[in-house]
Structures are given as C-alpha cells and as structure tokens.
C-alpha cells in the first residue's frame, strides 16, 4: 500500500481551531485537556454522539474520569471532516487495533501541509507496522511525528509535571508540538528517531506485563528491577535491528516510560500482569471496562517478528509463554534465572 497523493493546501479553518485530538479515550482526553488548558480553541473527536454531548454539556467524560471536570473550552465533536479542515495540528490518540481505520478516515480530509502526530503505543496486529508507517499509507500527510514517554493519563489530568519525547523527521512538527504544550505541566523534548520512539512506547508494555506478574506473585523490587533492566536490553536489541538509534532508549521514550509503566497501579499493562498472575483469565481481564491493554497485542507481534529477525529475546518469549501458551509465570521466571548468565552489555544475539 502506498501513500495517498498530496492534496492541495486549504484555507485556514474559519473557527480559529488551534488543535484537534482524535480519540476520546483516557489518553486522548488527557492530551486534549492539557491543550485546552493552554489554548482557547481545542477540539476532541469522539465516535459516539452521546459522548460528545456529555463533554460539551456537562464537561465530563465519566467513562474514563468519573470524578473530573474537563475545561469548558474543550469542544467535542463527531464531525471529523469539518474539524480537520485547515486545523494546523492533528493528534491521533486511539488504540493500535483500530488505528488504521481512524487513519483512513483522517486521510479523507487532511492535506499535505498539516501537521499529523500520534501518541499510540502499539504495533499494528498482523503487519508489524508502526503507526507512522500506517499514517504514511493511509494519508497524504508529510509532516508526521510521534509523542511517547511516561504519561499516565490520570497524572496528566491531575496536572502533575511530566515529560515525553516528540520525534519527527520534520523540525516543524517538533517545534509545533512543543509550542502547543509549552507552559503547562507536560514538557516535550525534541527527537528525530521516529522508529526508536515508537518501538519504546510499544515494547515497554510487554515488560510491564511481566513486571506486573512478578508483583502479583509477591516478588519484590529487586525482581522488578531485574525485569525492567533486562527488558530495556531486549528493547534496545529489537529496536536496533529495525533501525532505531539505541540512545533513544536511554531517554523518556525508553527507560522513562519503562519506569512508570512497570511499577504503577495506574498502568493498565502492569495491572493486567498482576491480575493474570493471581489467577484471572486473560479474556476476562480484557473485557473489563476501559481495558485496552496494548502489551498483549504487542507481545504477539514482537515475539513473531523477533523469530523472523533471528533475535533471542528471553523476556518477550517468557511473556508470550505465560499469556498465550499456558505456562506458569513463576516457572518462567525460574527458567530465566537458570539461563547461563551473559555479559550485561554484550553484543550477543541475546542473553537474560
């Protein structure tokens, strides 16, 4: 599949809209809230008219933040066409499973001169494609970027200081994103490694599943530190094989996101690991309200792709064994510890 032809530049939107966030889930709502606290005209696209009316009339999104009020200047809509027309900055925040469908809809209206950024921390199931690759296939947008880093939605909504990486091959994309979020509690650091930034966001969810499982079994901080650190090594190995800059994983999009996601009860992937290790069935966990657990899908994708690439990723293999092959988490952890120890920073194909 190839990218759509670049459409001609359109006139600026008459509404003076400064940013459009596509996706009314927890992360999309949090990012839209941060933008609305900084700017006068921000719009949030949602699928359901009832959700749009709730946000516009009551300034709430109770499905995700039952106790919180949204900014009164945050406008929700189900009309994607009129919202995209001329808006200078579009941010997509939807799960990877439905990302291509939404990207295709955005592609029907966006033009080549508009900035298009995503914050989805996943890999497309079945294709191994990163979200920026999907955007290139489904839209004519040229100025594409990604925002990724430790950004738990509840903490963003509370206004707690946080930081993330915004990466793009276009300096204009980075500057625009930084300017829109500047002055608020969410600080964006510039990057150009789109591949590494996207891989970090997806891979850390796999490690969070194992860290959560270890926590659920009663293992302590030493065990979780081992899992996170060796998980970072496997993230770097996998990313480098796909063309990422290993240095990216030492920053917010790598170790930063790992630290938050692999230890916080606000992390859905961490909580899923805890619940699974304590005996709940995976299908029951995934059916819980609001449970989009990107790590489950990412585990399938990375496990399959690592085999095609000839990479030895013991941690990924262990997570896959636990969640998809019926193996016990405790047995897998013990098996990892029985492996012959390698060099901590060796360049071998992989060692736990």
C-alpha positions as CSV (number, residue, x, y, z in Angstrom):
1,X,0.0,0.0,0.0
2,X,1.4,3.4,-0.9
3,X,0.7,6.8,0.5
4,X,-2.2,8.9,-0.9
5,X,-1.4,11.7,-3.2
6,X,-0.7,15.1,-1.6
7,X,-3.8,17.3,-1.6
8,X,-3.6,21.0,-2.2
9,X,-3.3,23.4,0.7
10,X,-6.6,24.6,2.1
11,X,-7.6,27.9,3.7
12,X,-7.3,28.2,7.5
13,X,-10.3,27.0,9.4
14,X,-12.7,29.9,10.0
15,X,-13.3,28.8,13.6
16,X,-9.7,29.5,14.6
17,X,-9.3,26.0,15.9
18,X,-5.7,25.5,17.1
19,X,-5.6,21.7,17.6
20,X,-7.7,18.6,17.1
21,X,-7.2,15.5,19.1
22,X,-8.7,12.3,17.5
23,X,-9.8,9.8,20.1
24,X,-11.9,10.2,23.2
25,X,-10.4,7.5,25.4
26,X,-8.4,8.2,28.5
27,X,-5.1,9.3,26.8
28,X,-6.8,11.3,24.1
29,X,-9.0,13.1,26.7
30,X,-5.9,13.8,28.9
31,X,-3.9,15.3,26.0
32,X,-6.9,17.3,24.8
33,X,-7.4,18.6,28.3
34,X,-3.7,19.7,28.5
35,X,-4.0,21.5,25.2
36,X,-7.3,23.2,26.2
37,X,-5.8,24.5,29.4
38,X,-3.2,26.2,27.2
39,X,-5.2,27.4,24.3
40,X,-8.6,28.9,23.5
41,X,-9.8,26.6,20.7
42,X,-9.2,22.9,21.0
43,X,-11.5,20.1,19.7
44,X,-11.8,16.4,20.6
45,X,-13.2,14.0,18.0
46,X,-15.1,11.1,19.5
47,X,-17.1,8.2,17.9
48,X,-20.3,8.5,19.8
49,X,-22.7,11.4,19.8
50,X,-23.7,10.7,23.4
51,X,-20.1,11.1,24.5
52,X,-19.7,14.4,22.5
53,X,-22.9,15.8,24.2
54,X,-21.7,14.8,27.6
55,X,-18.4,16.6,27.1
56,X,-20.0,19.7,25.6
57,X,-22.9,20.0,28.1
58,X,-21.5,18.6,31.3
59,X,-17.8,19.0,30.7
60,X,-17.2,15.4,31.9
61,X,-16.0,12.1,30.4
62,X,-17.2,9.8,33.1
63,X,-16.4,6.6,31.3
64,X,-12.7,7.4,31.9
65,X,-12.5,10.2,34.5
66,X,-15.7,9.9,36.6
67,X,-14.6,12.5,39.2
68,X,-13.0,15.1,37.0
69,X,-14.3,18.2,35.1
70,X,-12.9,19.0,31.7
71,X,-12.1,22.5,30.5
72,X,-15.2,24.4,29.3
73,X,-13.4,25.4,26.1
74,X,-12.7,21.8,25.1
75,X,-15.3,21.1,22.4
76,X,-16.2,17.5,21.4
77,X,-17.5,16.5,18.0
78,X,-18.3,13.5,15.9
79,X,-17.7,15.5,12.7
80,X,-14.2,14.7,11.5
81,X,-14.4,16.5,8.2
82,X,-15.2,20.0,9.5
83,X,-12.8,19.6,12.4
84,X,-9.8,18.7,10.2
85,X,-10.4,21.4,7.6
86,X,-7.5,23.8,8.0
87,X,-6.5,22.9,11.6
88,X,-2.7,23.3,11.9
89,X,-2.2,20.4,14.3
90,X,-3.9,17.0,14.4
91,X,-3.1,14.5,17.2
92,X,-4.3,10.9,16.9
93,X,-4.7,9.0,20.2
94,X,-6.5,5.7,19.6
95,X,-5.5,2.1,20.2
96,X,-3.4,0.3,17.7
97,X,-6.1,-2.2,16.9
98,X,-8.3,0.4,15.3
99,X,-5.6,2.8,14.3
100,X,-5.7,2.1,10.5
101,X,-9.4,2.6,10.3
102,X,-9.1,6.0,12.0
103,X,-6.1,6.9,9.9
104,X,-8.0,6.2,6.8
105,X,-10.8,8.5,7.9
106,X,-8.3,11.2,8.7
107,X,-6.7,10.7,5.3
108,X,-10.0,11.5,3.6
109,X,-9.8,15.1,4.8
110,X,-6.2,16.0,5.8
111,X,-3.9,17.9,3.5
112,X,-0.2,17.6,2.9
113,X,0.7,20.8,4.7
114,X,-1.0,19.9,8.0
115,X,1.0,18.5,11.0
116,X,-0.1,15.0,11.9
117,X,1.2,13.4,15.2
118,X,0.1,10.3,17.0
119,X,0.5,9.0,20.6
120,X,-0.4,5.4,20.1
121,X,1.9,3.0,21.9
122,X,1.5,-0.2,19.9
123,X,2.3,-2.2,16.8
124,X,-0.4,-3.0,14.2
125,X,-1.5,-6.6,14.7
126,X,-0.7,-8.8,11.8
127,X,1.6,-6.4,9.9
128,X,4.3,-5.5,12.4
129,X,3.9,-1.9,11.3
130,X,4.5,1.1,13.4
131,X,1.8,3.8,13.5
132,X,3.8,6.3,11.5
133,X,4.0,3.7,8.7
134,X,0.3,3.3,8.8
135,X,-0.2,7.1,8.6
136,X,2.1,7.3,5.5
137,X,0.0,4.6,3.8
138,X,-3.5,6.0,4.7
139,X,-2.9,9.7,4.5
140,X,-1.2,12.2,2.3
141,X,0.4,13.9,5.3
142,X,4.1,14.6,5.0
143,X,4.7,16.2,8.4
144,X,4.3,13.2,10.6
145,X,5.5,12.7,14.2
146,X,5.1,10.7,17.4
147,X,4.7,11.6,21.1
148,X,5.8,9.0,23.6
149,X,7.1,8.7,27.1
150,X,5.9,8.3,30.7
151,X,2.5,9.8,30.5
152,X,-0.1,8.1,32.7
153,X,-3.4,9.7,31.9
154,X,-4.6,10.2,35.5
155,X,-1.5,12.0,36.4
156,X,-1.7,14.2,33.3
157,X,-5.3,15.1,34.2
158,X,-4.1,16.0,37.8
159,X,-1.6,18.4,36.4
160,X,1.4,16.6,37.7
161,X,4.7,17.5,36.0
162,X,5.5,15.0,33.2
163,X,7.7,14.8,30.1
164,X,7.8,12.9,26.8
165,X,9.6,12.8,23.5
166,X,8.2,14.2,20.3
167,X,10.0,12.8,17.4
168,X,9.8,13.6,13.7
169,X,12.0,13.9,10.6
170,X,10.5,17.4,10.2
171,X,11.7,20.1,12.6
172,X,8.4,22.0,12.1
173,X,6.5,19.1,13.6
174,X,8.6,19.1,16.7
175,X,8.5,22.8,17.2
176,X,4.7,22.9,16.7
177,X,4.1,20.2,19.3
178,X,6.5,21.7,21.8
179,X,4.9,25.2,21.4
180,X,1.3,23.8,21.8
181,X,2.2,22.1,25.1
182,X,4.6,24.7,26.4
183,X,3.8,26.5,29.6
184,X,1.8,23.6,31.0
185,X,2.9,20.6,33.1
186,X,3.6,18.3,30.1
187,X,7.1,19.0,28.7
188,X,8.1,17.7,25.3
189,X,11.7,17.0,24.4
190,X,12.8,17.0,20.7
191,X,13.9,13.9,18.9
192,X,14.3,12.7,15.4
193,X,14.3,8.9,15.9
194,X,10.8,8.1,15.0
195,X,11.5,4.3,14.9
196,X,13.0,4.2,18.3
197,X,10.4,6.4,19.9
198,X,7.6,4.3,18.6
199,X,9.3,1.0,19.5
200,X,9.9,2.2,23.0
201,X,6.3,3.0,23.5
202,X,5.1,-0.4,22.3
203,X,7.8,-2.6,23.8
204,X,7.6,-1.2,27.4
205,X,4.1,-2.6,27.6
206,X,5.4,-6.1,27.2
207,X,7.8,-5.7,30.0
208,X,5.1,-4.1,32.2
209,X,3.1,-7.3,31.8
210,X,5.9,-9.3,33.3
211,X,6.7,-6.8,35.9
212,X,3.1,-6.8,37.0
213,X,3.0,-10.5,37.0
214,X,6.1,-10.6,39.3
215,X,4.4,-8.1,41.6
216,X,1.2,-10.2,41.6
217,X,3.2,-13.2,42.7
218,X,4.7,-11.3,45.6
219,X,8.2,-10.8,44.3
220,X,9.9,-7.6,45.4
221,X,11.7,-4.6,44.0
222,X,14.9,-6.5,43.2
223,X,13.0,-8.8,40.9
224,X,11.1,-6.0,39.2
225,X,14.4,-4.0,38.7
226,X,15.9,-7.1,37.0
227,X,12.9,-7.5,34.7
228,X,12.9,-3.8,33.7
229,X,16.6,-3.6,33.2
230,X,16.9,-6.7,31.1
231,X,13.7,-5.7,29.3
232,X,15.4,-2.4,28.4
233,X,18.3,-4.5,26.9
234,X,15.8,-6.5,24.8
235,X,14.0,-3.3,23.7
236,X,17.3,-1.9,22.5
237,X,18.3,-5.1,20.7
238,X,14.9,-5.3,19.0
239,X,14.9,-1.6,18.1
240,X,18.4,-1.6,16.7
241,X,17.5,-4.5,14.4
242,X,14.8,-2.3,13.0
243,X,16.9,0.8,12.5
244,X,16.4,2.6,15.8
245,X,19.1,4.6,17.5
246,X,20.0,2.8,20.7
247,X,20.5,6.1,22.5
248,X,16.7,6.8,22.2
249,X,16.0,4.0,24.7
250,X,18.1,5.8,27.4
251,X,15.6,8.7,27.4
252,X,12.0,9.3,28.1
253,X,10.7,7.1,25.3
254,X,12.6,4.2,26.7
255,X,13.7,3.9,30.3
256,X,11.5,6.7,31.3
257,X,8.3,5.0,30.1
258,X,9.5,1.7,31.5
259,X,10.0,3.2,35.0
260,X,6.4,4.5,35.1
261,X,4.6,1.7,33.3
262,X,6.4,-1.2,35.0
263,X,5.7,0.0,38.6
264,X,2.4,2.0,38.7
265,X,-1.0,0.7,39.5
266,X,-2.3,3.4,37.1
267,X,-0.7,1.3,34.3
268,X,-3.2,-1.0,32.6
269,X,-0.5,-3.3,31.4
270,X,1.0,-3.5,34.9
271,X,-2.4,-4.2,36.4
272,X,-3.1,-6.8,33.8
273,X,0.1,-8.6,34.8
274,X,-0.9,-8.5,38.4
275,X,-4.4,-9.8,37.8
276,X,-3.2,-12.5,35.5
277,X,-0.6,-13.8,37.8
278,X,-3.2,-14.0,40.6
279,X,-5.4,-16.3,38.6
280,X,-7.7,-14.3,36.5
281,X,-8.3,-15.4,32.9
282,X,-6.8,-13.1,30.3
283,X,-10.1,-12.9,28.3
284,X,-11.9,-11.8,31.4
285,X,-9.3,-9.1,32.2
286,X,-9.5,-7.7,28.6
287,X,-13.3,-7.5,28.8
288,X,-13.1,-5.2,31.8
289,X,-14.4,-1.7,31.1
290,X,-11.8,0.6,29.7
291,X,-9.2,-2.1,29.4
292,X,-7.2,-1.5,26.2
293,X,-4.0,-3.4,27.0
294,X,-1.6,-2.7,24.2
295,X,1.0,-5.1,25.7
296,X,-1.0,-8.2,24.9
297,X,-1.1,-7.5,21.2
298,X,2.5,-6.2,21.2
299,X,3.7,-9.4,22.7
300,X,2.3,-11.4,19.8
301,X,3.8,-9.1,17.3
302,X,7.2,-8.7,18.8
303,X,7.5,-12.4,19.6
304,X,6.7,-13.4,16.0
305,X,8.9,-10.7,14.4
306,X,11.8,-11.4,16.6
307,X,11.8,-15.0,15.4
308,X,11.8,-13.8,11.8
309,X,14.7,-11.5,12.6
310,X,16.6,-14.2,14.4
311,X,16.7,-12.3,17.7
312,X,16.9,-14.0,21.1
313,X,14.6,-12.1,23.4
314,X,14.1,-14.3,26.5
315,X,11.8,-11.9,28.3
316,X,9.5,-11.5,25.4
317,X,9.5,-15.2,25.0
318,X,8.6,-15.6,28.7
319,X,5.7,-13.2,28.4
320,X,4.4,-14.9,25.4
321,X,4.7,-18.3,27.1
322,X,2.7,-17.1,30.1
323,X,-0.1,-15.2,28.3
324,X,-0.5,-17.4,25.2
325,X,1.0,-20.8,25.9
326,X,-0.4,-21.6,29.3
327,X,2.9,-21.7,31.1
328,X,3.1,-20.6,34.7
329,X,4.7,-17.2,35.3
330,X,6.6,-18.4,38.3
331,X,8.1,-21.3,36.3
332,X,9.1,-18.9,33.5
333,X,10.9,-16.6,36.0
334,X,12.8,-19.5,37.5
335,X,13.7,-20.7,34.0
336,X,15.0,-17.3,33.1
337,X,17.2,-17.4,36.2
338,X,18.6,-20.8,35.2
339,X,20.0,-19.5,31.9
340,X,23.7,-19.2,31.6
341,X,24.5,-15.5,32.5
342,X,26.0,-13.4,29.7
343,X,27.7,-10.1,29.6
344,X,25.4,-7.3,30.8
345,X,26.1,-5.1,27.8
346,X,27.3,-7.7,25.4
347,X,26.6,-7.7,21.7
348,X,25.5,-11.3,21.5
349,X,22.1,-12.0,19.9
350,X,20.5,-12.1,23.3
351,X,21.0,-13.3,26.9
352,X,19.0,-12.8,30.0
